[in-house]
Amino acid sequence: MVAVSTRRTLRPAQLAGLLTILLACLLLLAIAAAGPAQARVPDAPLREIGVDEFIILATAGEGGAIEPAGEIVVPISGSQTFTITPDPGHHIAQLQVDGAPAALTGPDSYTFEDVQANHTIAVEFAVDTFTITPSVVGGAAGHGSINPSTPQTVAYGGSREFTFTPDTGYHVAEVRVDGAVVTPGGNQYTFEDVQANH
């Protein structure tokens, strides 16, 4: 009796298929062991700009506003206009572009043209001031005095009081403000909420 044994030889392609299946099973086992995926909290967003964009940083001090404000993205070769608006009783004290004094390019605005780099624009405001000029009719011969007696600078919305002192034997006959007769409170007059010269 002759016994014959046979052995099946696997081809290379079959071996590759078996290895692929084995690796897939190992990967599934590893994922199952790790448990459910944890949700990742994204980091705070960062301001990103493209290679063909630039940022203009616009800021304003107290007493007014600039629009738009903050970091403004502008495409290369583009333009951007900023409108500057003082609050009532204020004016533009200083405008700086890239740290240097600059002038408005429009009645109430500044425009960057052909932008090729990052820039800054900053504006500062100041309160308006007005002058009140006192006088005594007749000057030194007017038989009295007014105090203060020199021109007074008053900020927008401010007030200033003037006191009249007649010479002995005289009284205040008349008080005029901007050419019109007014009735003072005793021997004094107060300008309130000043918004113009007087």
LODO-57108 format. One record per residue (C-alpha): residue number from 1; residue in one letter; x, y, z. Coordinates in steps of 0.05 Angstrom, whole numbers, always signed. Each point is the difference from the previous one (the first is absolute). Layout:
% residues N
   i aa     c1     c2     c3
 NUM  a      X      Y      Z
...
% end
This chain:
% residues 198
   i aa     c1     c2     c3
   1  m     +0     +0     +0
   2  v    +27    +65    -19
   3  a    -19    +62    +41
   4  v     +3    +65    -35
   5  s     -3    +67    +38
   6  t    -12    +66    -33
   7  r    +15    +72    +24
   8  r    -35    +62    -28
   9  t    +48    +55    -18
  10  l    -26    +71     +7
  11  r    +16    +48    -55
  12  p    +30    +69    +15
  13  a    -65    +36    -18
  14  q    -38    -44    +49
  15  l    +51    +14    +55
  16  a     -8    +75    -11
  17  g    -75     -6     +5
  18  l     +5    -37    +66
  19  l    +48    +52    +29
  20  t    -48    +56    -20
  21  i    -58    -34    +36
  22  l    +43    -12    +61
  23  l    +22    +73     +4
  24  a    -72    +23     -7
  25  c    -22    -45    +58
  26  l    +57    +26    +44
  27  l    -21    +72    -16
  28  l    -72    -13    +18
  29  l    +21    -32    +66
  30  a    +44    +61    +16
  31  i    -58    +49    -14
  32  a    -48    -41    +43
  33  a    +50     -1    +57
  34  a     +9    +75     -3
  35  g    -74    +13    +12
  36  p    -43    +54    -31
  37  a    +37    +60    -29
  38  q     +2    +61    +44
  39  a    -26    +65    -29
  40  r    +56    +51     -7
  41  v    -14    +71    +22
  42  p    +26    +45    -55
  43  d    +52    +52    +18
  44  a    -21    +73     -1
  45  p     -3    +23    -72
  46  l    +61    +37    -25
  47  r     -3    +57    -49
  48  e    +29    -26    -64
  49  i    +11    +37    -64
  50  g    +20    -24    -68
  51  v    +66    +15    -34
  52  d    -37    +52    -43
  53  e    -32    +37    +58
  54  f    +22    +51    +51
  55  i    -27    +27    +66
  56  i    -14    +73    +17
  57  l     -8    +12    +74
  58  a    -47    +59    +14
  59  t     -7    +31    +70
  60  a    -31    +63    +29
  61  g     +7    +36    +66
  62  e    -56    +29    +43
  63  g    -43    +54    -29
  64  g    -17    -31    -67
  65  a     +2    -62    -43
  66  i    +32    -31    -62
  67  e    -38    -47    -45
  68  p    +14    -55    -14
  69  a    +42    -13    +63
  70  g    +46    -57    +20
  71  e    +38    -46    -47
  72  i    -24     +9    -71
  73  v    +23    -49    -53
  74  v    +15    +31    -68
  75  p    +20    -37    -63
  76  i    +66    +16    -33
  77  s     -5    +63    -44
  78  g    -68    +14    +31
  79  s    -24    +63    +34
  80  q    -35    +15    +66
  81  t    -34    +63    +25
  82  f     -8    +17    +74
  83  t    -51    +51    +22
  84  i    +18    +42    +61
  85  t    -56    +32    +41
  86  p    +13    +44    +61
  87  d    -52     +2    +55
  88  p    -40    +65     +8
  89  g    +46    +54    +27
  90  h    +63    -36    -22
  91  h    +48     +3    -58
  92  i    +57    -41    -29
  93  a    +62    +16    +39
  94  q    +48    -47    -35
  95  l     -2    -52    -55
  96  q    +57    -50     -7
  97  v    +12    -50    -55
  98  d    +54    -52    +14
  99  g    +22    +42    +59
 100  a    +11    +65    -38
 101  p    -45    +62     -3
 102  a    -47     -1    -60
 103  a    -55    +42    -30
 104  l    -70    -20    -19
 105  t     -8    -20    -73
 106  g    -74    +18     +1
 107  p    -45    +48    +40
 108  d     -7    -49    +57
 109  s    +38    -61    -24
 110  y    +67    -32    -16
 111  t    +10    -49    -58
 112  f    +56    -50    -10
 113  e    +13    -12    -74
 114  d    +37    -57    -34
 115  v    +13    -37    +66
 116  q    +66    -39     -3
 117  a    +15     -9    +74
 118  n    -31     +0    +70
 119  h    -18    +69    +28
 120  t    -26    +35    +61
 121  i    -45    +60     +6
 122  a    -13    +35    +67
 123  v    -40    +63    +15
 124  e     -3    +42    +63
 125  f    -54    +51    +17
 126  a     -1    +63    +42
 127  v    -57    +41    +30
 128  d    -19    +65    -35
 129  t    +15    +64    +37
 130  f    -31    +69     -4
 131  t    +18    +71    +22
 132  i    -42    +47    +42
 133  t    +25    +71     -3
 134  p    -23    +46    +57
 135  s     +1    +76     +0
 136  v    -26    +60    +38
 137  v    -34    +54    -42
 138  g    +45    +61     +4
 139  g    +61    -41    +21
 140  a    +37    +29    +59
 141  a    -49    +58     +0
 142  g    -60    -47     +5
 143  h     -6     +8    +75
 144  g     +6    -74    +16
 145  s    +35    -65    -16
 146  i    -14    -71    -24
 147  n    +35    -61    +26
 148  p    +32    -37    -33
 149  s    +18    +58    -45
 150  t    +40    -37    -53
 151  p    -24    -47    -56
 152  q    -19    -68    +28
 153  t     +9    -67    -34
 154  v    -58    -48    +15
 155  a     -7    -72    -22
 156  y    -61    -24    -39
 157  g    -58     -7    +48
 158  g    +36    +37    +55
 159  s    -21    +61    +40
 160  r    +32    +65    +23
 161  e    -23    +52    +50
 162  f    +14    +74     -4
 163  t     -8    +49    +59
 164  f    -14    +74     -7
 165  t    +25    +49    +52
 166  p    -25    +73     -7
 167  d    +42    +57    +27
 168  t    -25    +33    +64
 169  g    -64    +39    -15
 170  y    -15    -40    -64
 171  h    -41    -61    -18
 172  v     -3    -49    -58
 173  a    -43    +35    -52
 174  e     -1    -52    -55
 175  v    +31    -66    -19
 176  r     +5    -21    -73
 177  v    +19    -70    -25
 178  d    +15     -5    -74
 179  g    -32    +68     -9
 180  a    -66    -18    +34
 181  v    -22    +27    +67
 182  v     -5    -54    +54
 183  t    -22     -1    +72
 184  p    +57    -21    +45
 185  g     -9    -35    +66
 186  g    +21    +57    +45
 187  n    +68    +27    -19
 188  q    +21    -63    -38
 189  y    -14    -38    -63
 190  t    +15    -73    -16
 191  f     +8    -30    -69
 192  e    -27    -71     +1
 193  d    +12    -57    -49
 194  v    +47    +41    -43
 195  q     +0    -22    -73
 196  a    +24    +63    -35
 197  n    +43    +63     +9
 198  h    -32    +57    +39
% end
